[in-house]
């Protein structure tokens, strides 16, 4: 669930109770939809390799996207998250928001925060967007620019305040690297001060830009302190701001998901559907098949020997995750 200029993806949906066995449902409970791979920024940790001029050449047309929206409604999918890249860079972003959020679907938008103007925040409120998750990986402008070259820390904070003034729920996502991991406590405190209802983080996934940047991953000792800090913040803000984090590595996550597939999948900008945004497996194409047909392929896909083999490879060599974007059709 993954934003994106991409923070580490949420390997389970942020709303409680959705990590339920997928076979129990006729359709996903949660859909993460990467509207475009274009982004204003080329963040050092982005697993999607998003950035300026990085839109897919064959991203869905508005007509194709509206067909997907129609199916999400008809199949009564309760939760959808628009992400990217940067979803605001999609040429028809607000039209898609208006169509989906006004239908009873709980819609979340995951953004880098640079497009949170008064007019856009007012529109998000008007259309009934449930929450906006902003990527905020630093407690100060210097660290922020290092994480997100070309980004504007003060502009993002201003946008967040505008969003809250319009009454839209705020969530914050934090991506840890070796040079910002020590700021997680300060960013959690800043998030609460800004009015966030949720703070989400987890281990860095070394794929995409993060794999190419070199030496971004914190040491295990730093991770131990990181998770101790997060447990303390979870207790400090209990009942006031949810502090949620995934501490398993990707290999352990794959093993868990193979045994317990969650009722969620990820739509890529070109209509293909992945089992999980942190895995390379494509289980269908919404340009070629209906959402219900892709859902059946999704359930079958988790039982594929290819997925089991990839899990074993990750156990032997965690660097196998760098093949994330060499997509494999199941």
C-alpha positions in Angstrom: 0.0 0.0 0.0 1.8 1.1 -0.7 3.1 6.2 -2.1 4.9 6.9 -3.6 7.4 8.7 -4.4 7.3 5.4 -2.7 7.9 4.8 1.0 8.2 1.2 2.0 4.9 -0.3 1.0 2.4 -1.3 3.6 2.4 -5.1 3.3 -1.0 -5.2 4.8 -3.7 -2.6 4.6 -3.7 0.1 7.3 -7.3 -0.4 8.3 -7.8 -3.0 11.0 -9.4 -6.3 10.3 -8.6 -6.6 6.6 -5.8 -9.2 6.9 -8.5 -11.9 6.6 -8.3 -15.0 4.6 -9.0 -13.9 1.0 -10.9 -17.0 0.0 -13.8 -15.9 2.2 -14.7 -13.0 -0.1 -16.0 -12.7 -3.7 -13.8 -9.7 -4.3 -10.9 -7.9 -2.6 -11.6 -5.9 0.5 -8.8 -3.5 -0.3 -7.3 -2.4 -3.7 -4.2 -0.3 -4.0 -4.3 1.4 -7.3 -1.1 3.0 -8.7 -2.7 5.5 -11.1 0.6 6.6 -12.7 4.3 6.0 -12.3 5.0 9.7 -12.9 6.1 11.8 -9.9 7.5 15.2 -9.2 10.4 13.6 -7.3 12.9 10.8 -7.7 13.2 9.7 -4.1 16.2 7.7 -3.1 14.1 5.0 -1.5 11.3 4.6 -4.1 10.7 0.9 -4.8 8.5 1.8 -7.8 11.3 3.7 -9.6 8.9 6.6 -10.0 10.0 10.1 -11.0 9.7 12.9 -13.6 9.0 11.5 -17.0 8.6 8.0 -15.6 4.9 7.4 -16.5 4.4 4.0 -18.2 4.0 4.4 -22.0 0.8 2.5 -21.9 -1.0 3.7 -18.8 -4.7 3.2 -18.8 -6.9 5.7 -20.7 -9.6 7.6 -18.8 -12.2 5.3 -20.4 -10.4 2.2 -19.2 -9.9 3.6 -15.7 -13.6 4.4 -15.5 -14.4 0.8 -16.4 -12.3 -0.3 -13.4 -14.0 2.2 -11.2 -17.4 0.8 -12.3 -16.3 -2.7 -11.4 -15.0 -1.6 -8.0 -18.4 -0.2 -7.3 -20.4 -3.1 -8.7 -18.3 -5.7 -6.8 -18.7 -3.5 -3.6 -15.0 -3.3 -2.8 -15.0 -1.3 0.4 -11.5 0.2 0.5 -9.4 1.7 -2.3 -6.1 3.6 -2.1 -5.0 5.8 -5.0 -1.2 6.1 -5.2 1.6 6.2 -7.8 4.1 7.6 -8.5 2.3 10.7 -7.5 -1.5 10.3 -8.0 -2.0 14.1 -8.5 0.2 13.8 -11.6 -2.5 11.7 -13.3 -4.2 13.9 -15.8 -7.7 12.8 -14.6 -6.9 12.3 -10.9 -9.7 14.4 -9.5 -12.3 13.0 -11.9 -11.5 9.5 -10.7 -11.6 10.7 -7.1 -15.0 12.2 -7.6 -16.4 9.1 -9.3 -15.1 6.6 -6.7 -15.2 8.5 -3.4 -18.8 9.5 -4.0 -20.0 6.0 -4.4 -19.7 4.7 -0.8 -16.1 3.4 -1.3 -13.7 4.4 1.5 -11.0 6.1 -0.6 -7.6 7.0 0.6 -5.0 9.1 -1.4 -1.3 8.5 -0.9 0.8 11.5 -1.9 4.1 13.3 -1.5 2.1 16.3 -0.2 3.4 18.8 -2.8 -0.1 19.2 -4.4 -2.1 19.9 -1.2 -3.3 23.4 -2.1 -6.4 25.0 -0.6 -8.4 24.2 -3.8 -7.2 20.5 -4.0 -7.8 20.0 -0.3 -11.3 21.5 -0.6 -12.1 19.2 -3.5 -10.9 16.1 -1.6 -13.1 17.1 1.3 -16.1 17.8 -1.0 -15.7 14.4 -2.7 -15.6 12.6 0.6 -12.1 11.2 0.5 -11.7 9.2 3.7 -8.0 9.9 4.4 -4.8 11.3 2.8 -1.5 9.6 3.6 1.5 11.9 3.2 5.0 10.7 3.0 7.1 12.5 5.6 10.5 11.0 6.1 12.3 13.7 8.1 11.9 16.1 11.0 13.8 18.9 9.2 14.3 20.3 5.7 17.9 19.1 5.4 17.1 15.5 5.9 14.0 15.8 3.8 15.9 17.1 0.8 18.3 14.2 1.2 15.5 11.7 1.1 13.5 13.5 -1.6 15.9 15.6 -3.8 14.0 18.6 -5.1 11.3 18.3 -2.4 10.1 21.2 -0.3 9.7 20.3 3.4 8.0 23.6 4.3 5.6 23.3 1.4 4.5 19.8 2.5 4.0 20.9 6.1 1.9 23.8 4.8 -0.2 21.5 2.6 -0.8 19.2 5.6 -2.0 22.0 7.7 -4.3 23.1 4.8 -5.6 19.5 4.5 -6.4 19.4 8.2 -8.1 22.8 8.1 -10.4 21.4 5.5 -11.3 18.5 7.8 -9.7 15.7 5.9 -8.2 12.9 7.9 -4.4 12.7 7.8 -2.0 9.7 7.9 1.8 9.9 7.7 4.2 7.3 6.2 7.9 7.2 7.1 10.5 5.3 5.1 13.6 4.5 7.2 17.2 4.7 5.7 20.5 4.8 7.5 20.5 8.6 7.5 17.0 9.4 8.7 16.1 6.4 10.9 17.1 8.2 14.0 14.4 10.9 13.4 11.5 8.5 13.5 10.5 9.5 17.0 10.6 13.2 16.2 8.6 12.6 13.0 6.0 10.7 14.9 5.7 13.6 17.4 5.5 16.0 14.5 2.8 13.9 12.9 0.7 14.0 16.0 1.2 17.7 16.3 0.0 18.1 12.7 -3.2 16.2 13.6 -2.4 12.8 12.1 -4.7 9.9 13.0 -2.1 7.3 11.9 1.6 6.9 11.6 2.9 4.0 9.4 6.4 2.7 8.8 8.4 -0.5 8.5 11.6 -2.0 7.2 13.1 -0.5 4.0 12.7 -2.7 0.9 15.8 -2.6 -1.2 14.3 -2.5 -4.6 13.9 0.1 -7.3 15.8 3.3 -6.6 16.7 2.0 -3.1 18.6 -0.9 -4.6 20.5 1.4 -7.0 21.3 4.1 -4.4 23.6 1.8 -2.4 24.2 1.6 1.3 20.7 2.9 2.3 19.7 0.1 4.6 20.1 0.7 8.4 22.0 -1.8 10.5 20.1 -4.4 12.6 21.2 -2.4 15.7 19.6 0.7 14.3 16.5 -1.3 13.5 16.3 -2.6 17.0 16.3 1.0 18.4 13.9 2.0 15.7 11.3 -0.6 16.7 11.9 0.1 20.4 11.1 3.8 19.7 8.0 2.8 17.7 6.7 0.6 20.5 7.2 3.5 22.9 5.4 5.9 20.5 2.5 3.4 20.1 2.0 3.4 23.8 2.4 7.1 24.1 -0.2 7.9 21.5 -2.6 5.0 22.1 -6.1 6.1 21.5 -5.0 9.3 19.9 -2.8 8.3 16.9 -2.3 4.8 15.6 1.3 3.9 15.3 1.7 0.8 13.1 4.7 -0.8 11.6 5.9 -4.1 10.0 9.0 -5.5 11.5 9.3 -8.7 9.5 11.7 -8.8 6.5 10.3 -9.4 3.1 11.1 -13.1 3.1 9.1 -13.7 6.3 6.3 -11.5 4.9 6.1 -13.7 1.7 6.0 -16.9 3.8 3.2 -15.5 5.9 1.2 -14.2 2.9 1.5 -17.6 1.1 -0.1 -19.2 4.1 -2.5 -16.3 4.8 -3.3 -14.4 1.6 -4.9 -11.1 2.6 -8.0 -9.9 0.6 -6.1 -7.2 -1.2 -4.3 -6.7 -4.5 -2.5 -3.9 -6.4 -3.5 -2.4 -9.8 -0.6 -1.1 -11.8 -0.9 2.0 -14.0 -1.4 -0.1 -17.2 -4.2 -2.3 -15.7 -2.1 -5.3 -14.7 -2.7 -6.6 -11.2 0.0 -7.8 -8.8 -0.4 -10.2 -5.8 1.5 -7.7 -3.6 3.4 -4.5 -4.4 6.6 -5.9 -2.9 6.5 -9.0 -5.2 7.0 -9.4 -9.0 4.0 -11.5 -9.7 1.2 -10.4 -12.0 -2.0 -12.4 -11.7 -4.2 -10.6 -14.3 -4.9 -7.6 -16.5 -8.0 -5.5 -16.1 -7.8 -4.4 -19.7 -8.4 -8.1 -20.7 -10.5 -9.5 -17.9 -13.1 -8.5 -15.3 -12.3 -7.7 -11.8 -14.0 -10.9 -10.6 -12.0 -13.0 -13.1 -8.7 -11.4 -11.9 -9.7 -12.0 -8.3 -10.1 -15.7 -9.0 -6.6 -15.6 -10.6 -5.3 -13.8 -7.6 -6.5 -16.5 -5.2 -5.0 -19.2 -7.5 -1.8 -17.2 -7.9 -0.8 -17.4 -4.3 -0.7 -21.2 -4.6 1.7 -21.0 -7.6 5.0 -22.9 -7.4 6.6 -19.8 -8.8 5.7 -17.8 -5.7 6.9 -20.6 -3.5 10.2 -20.8 -5.4 10.6 -17.0 -5.1 10.0 -17.3 -1.3 12.8 -19.9 -1.1 15.1 -17.6 -3.1 14.5 -14.7 -0.7 15.3 -17.0 2.2 18.7 -17.8 0.6 19.4 -14.3 -0.8 17.4 -11.3 0.3 18.8 -9.4 -2.7 16.4 -11.3 -4.9 13.9 -8.6 -4.1 15.8 -6.3 -6.5 14.0 -8.3 -9.3 10.8 -6.7 -8.2 10.1 -5.1 -11.5 10.9 -8.1 -13.7 7.2 -8.9 -13.6 6.2 -12.6 -13.8 2.8 -13.5 -15.2 1.2 -16.3 -13.3 
